Structures are given as C-alpha cells and as structure tokens.
Amino acid sequence: MSNLIEIERKSNMHSDVGGNYLSIGAINSENIRAQIREAGLKGIAPLEAWTVQGSNRDLAYSTHGVFRFFGKFPPPIANHLISNYTRKGDAVLDPMCGSGTTGVECLLLGRNAVLFDVNPLSLMLARVKTRHIEKSLLESAAQYIKQAYKPLGRSKDAYDPIGLRNPEHWFLPETIQSLRGLKKIIETEMRPDVREALLVAFAGTVRRVSRATTQQGRLFLDAETAINDALPTFLKRMEKLSAALSTLPKRGRSLIRIYKNDSRKPFDRKYHESTNLLILHPPYFNAYRYSSVNSLELSWLDHAHGDVAPQEVREFFKVGKPEKVEFYLQDMAAAIENAAALVRPGGVIALMIGDTVLRGEHICVLKNLLGKIKKETLSVEKIALRVPRYTEATWVASQRRKEGRLGATLCDYVVILRK
Ligand SMILES: C[S@@+](CC[C@H](N)C(=O)[O-])C[C@H]1O[C@@H](n2cnc3c(N)ncnc32)[C@H](O)[C@@H]1O
C-alpha cells in the first residue's frame, strides 16, 4: 500500500487528556490514497496518518478551553511533538502562536517556550493561558464586577468598539450598553494579570452575546443568538477561567515568553539557533483571516482589525481565487526561512498546514511550499496526514459530511522538517 504507514501510536499525553493518536483503521484508506495522489505528496517523504481521540470536552483540559479560538490545533498534537522532539529544559518556539496551545503544553511539560504572533488578541490569550492566578483573586474580582456593573449609554467618555463600521449590525443596542458597562469596570482593575484575565473572559463574552453565529469561525449574522445582558455570560466565563488558571504550574512567567512579531520579517538575532523544536501553524490559504474572524473581540479590546490585517500572512480569505496561492506561498516561504534560522542544527520544525479545495480544484499548497524550501537547510523527515475528528470548526466538519469522505477534504498535514 504505497508508502502510507498506518500508525497506532500511544504517545505520552498529559494524564488528564484521555486522548491519543489512533490508528486510521476506521477510515477508508482508498480515500486517503486518493488524497495523497491529488495532493502530489507521494514519494516526498514517509507518510503517516494521525488523528486525535477524545471529545472537545476531553481536549479542553488545563486552560485549553477558556476561549473558543477558531483554528486552534488539538493540544495532544503539540504535546506529542514536544514530548517526542524535546527534553525537559529544551527550548520550543512558536512564531504564530494563536491562542497559545504550544505555550500551555510547554508549561505543563516543563519546556521553555518563546511565542510570537501579530494579533493582540492572540498575544493576550497566550499570556493569560500560561500565567497561574489564585482562584480567590479572580473570584473576588468577578464579585466586585457583579456588584459594580451597570449598563452604560452613549456619552462623551463612554467606550465604543473600535474599527467596526457598523457596531449595531453585530450587536443589539442593549448589548452595546451592557458590554460598555462591563468594559468600564474591568478597566478599573489595577493588577495587570487580573485585568488581562478579566479581559479574556470579556473577549469570550463578546461573540456569545453578539448577533453573529457562535458556532462558526467566519462571521455570519444570526440574530437569534443575541443576548441583551452580557453579565451572566461574563460571570460564567470567569468561573471557568478562575478554576483553570489556578491549576497551572506557577513558573509560567519564567518558562513562557510572548512577544509581537511578524514572522515574514527576520527575527532578532538573539533567538538564532536557540530552538530545539519550532512549531509553525500558520493561517491556511483561503480559510481564515484571524483579524477578521476576531474583529468583534478586537474592536472591544481597543484594536481596529484593519490595523492588524496588513501584518498577517496573505491568505486570501473570501477571495477564492486559486492563482492567489502564489502570494501565500511567498509569505510562507519567508516565514519558514526566518523560522529555520532560529532552529539549532539537528533541530525540528513541525509545520502544520493544509491544502485547500476551491470549487472542486485541489490546490497543492504543501507540495508547492516544499518545492520552495531550500533543501540544503531543511530536509523533509515525514508527512503526517491529520485526520480531523472533533476539534475542527463546524464549517470544515460540514464540508466533510457533504463529501461523505471523512477527513478527505480537510487535507491537513503535520510536516516534520529537520535542520
Ligand atoms: C492557525 S492560527 C494558530 C493557532 C494555534 N496553533 C493555536 O492552537 O491556537 C495562526 C496564527 O497565525 C497568526 N499570524 C498570521 N500572520 C502572521 C504573521 N505574519 N506573523 C505572526 N503570526 C501571524 C494569526 O494571528 C493566528 O493567530
């Protein structure tokens, strides 16, 4: 059967997870062979198929479930890579850290990590999800907010969401007043760690109470989901956050460092050749623009999404033109070259990336990107097809159902590159 290796891998997961890589036996391997043919990946490197066992709830251990970040990867993947390619005390780097999954796993496994992103929401999520805070501190902060909260009408000093052309399109007028009131009290919190934790609960509330669908990464209007009063949702989020943050090891601040950086530009030389494992999980071609997916949250956190967008990889979200893939590949080739400079000789880059199917045309993103990588710097050690189960966004899941081919349309890979 070509060079496809079916694996049944027991990796040393965090003990709470209950999720493991599974054999792909349950999936029709003809579909997977067809996917490999379409993707042009045969013969490049040994192939494996990975999938993660466990419900979304199983995968929300530690702080992984405190914010619904669309397009986050399942924590067992980060855990598996870190456990396999590093030892305690080694350095891991994630230049597009998103919601900080790599950072959380590094903290749990006792690795040093440096995380970067261009999106201020991501940077805040990654910080909060890796910083221990005592439960009682957050509970009393939430209690204070509950007592002091009142909705705020429009006034000279009242806060308004930034960078949204038409806030009333996405929020009921009552909800805007409610979010304004909440934001105003949160701003009075003087302890920076506590304030950021409150802001994460607040950011997690924004989409839930808005008029946008809560189930899909992309923003669609669904007036049914709107909620006038944001306080109960916020308090529920705070409960979850207080419980999760108090379970974290206390070394977060020293082990996990988080900075803003555009990965298409060279990194500070002080990081060069310092990394044992680099995990790179970019936006996919034509799937999501993170500043757009998170525009509601960003706007309530004082960031115009239009200011973040130019710093992002050009992914052509919503454009739907296959020929634009060349620009995406240029950005990704630059990001990989910059990333490679950070890795020690013998170290690994684990690249998580996907092909795209646009109106029936398979866009061979991975194959073309591998063609741009300098062979004398990096060799392709293996390619694992990632077979989605529970953690993918709903629109991807619905595409899979439509095709009736489990895992065959997502075309998602973990590529192991060795320096
Ligand atoms: C697929 S997400 C990463 C998700 C992450 N692995 C997690 O589990 O949450 C991709 C991230 O890349 C970031 N990004 C996009 N362009 C970037 C760039 N030029 N430099 C750094 N980060 C970028 C986005 O803001 C987004 O947070």
The ligand as an SDF file (V2000), in Angstrom:
LIG
                    3D

 27 29  0  0  0  0  0  0  0  0999 V2000
   -3.7820   28.7610   12.8450 C   0  0  0  0  0  0  0  0  0  0  0  0
   -3.5290   30.0570   13.9710 S   0  0  0  0  0  0  0  0  0  0  0  0
   -2.5070   29.3120   15.1940 C   0  0  0  0  0  0  0  0  0  0  0  0
   -3.3450   28.5450   16.1870 C   0  0  0  0  0  0  0  0  0  0  0  0
   -2.5480   27.9730   17.3310 C   0  0  0  0  0  0  0  0  0  0  0  0
   -1.7290   26.8710   16.9210 N   0  0  0  0  0  0  0  0  0  0  0  0
   -3.4900   27.5540   18.4440 C   0  0  0  0  0  0  0  0  0  0  0  0
   -3.5510   26.3650   18.7780 O   0  0  0  0  0  0  0  0  0  0  0  0
   -4.2090   28.4080   18.9450 O   0  0  0  0  0  0  0  0  0  0  0  0
   -2.4720   31.1070   13.0700 C   0  0  0  0  0  0  0  0  0  0  0  0
   -1.9870   32.3640   13.7940 C   0  0  0  0  0  0  0  0  0  0  0  0
   -1.0290   32.9990   12.9480 O   0  0  0  0  0  0  0  0  0  0  0  0
   -1.0770   34.3860   13.2070 C   0  0  0  0  0  0  0  0  0  0  0  0
   -0.3950   35.1020   12.1210 N   0  0  0  0  0  0  0  0  0  0  0  0
   -0.8670   35.4220   10.8920 C   0  0  0  0  0  0  0  0  0  0  0  0
    0.0770   36.0550   10.1810 N   0  0  0  0  0  0  0  0  0  0  0  0
    1.1710   36.1610   10.9870 C   0  0  0  0  0  0  0  0  0  0  0  0
    2.4630   36.7140   10.8190 C   0  0  0  0  0  0  0  0  0  0  0  0
    2.8160   37.3130    9.6940 N   0  0  0  0  0  0  0  0  0  0  0  0
    3.3410   36.6200   11.8410 N   0  0  0  0  0  0  0  0  0  0  0  0
    2.9970   36.0330   13.0050 C   0  0  0  0  0  0  0  0  0  0  0  0
    1.7640   35.4890   13.2320 N   0  0  0  0  0  0  0  0  0  0  0  0
    0.8730   35.5510   12.2300 C   0  0  0  0  0  0  0  0  0  0  0  0
   -2.5530   34.6640   13.3300 C   0  0  0  0  0  0  0  0  0  0  0  0
   -2.7540   35.8790   14.0460 O   0  0  0  0  0  0  0  0  0  0  0  0
   -3.0420   33.4260   14.0950 C   0  0  0  0  0  0  0  0  0  0  0  0
   -3.0880   33.6940   15.4760 O   0  0  0  0  0  0  0  0  0  0  0  0
  1  2  1  0
  2  3  1  0
  2 10  1  0
  3  4  1  0
  4  5  1  0
  5  6  1  0
  5  7  1  0
  7  8  2  0
  7  9  1  0
 10 11  1  0
 11 12  1  0
 11 26  1  0
 12 13  1  0
 13 14  1  0
 13 24  1  0
 14 15  1  0
 14 23  1  0
 15 16  2  0
 16 17  1  0
 17 18  1  0
 17 23  2  0
 18 19  1  0
 18 20  2  0
 20 21  1  0
 21 22  2  0
 22 23  1  0
 24 25  1  0
 24 26  1  0
 26 27  1  0
M  CHG  2   2   1   9  -1
M  END
$$$$
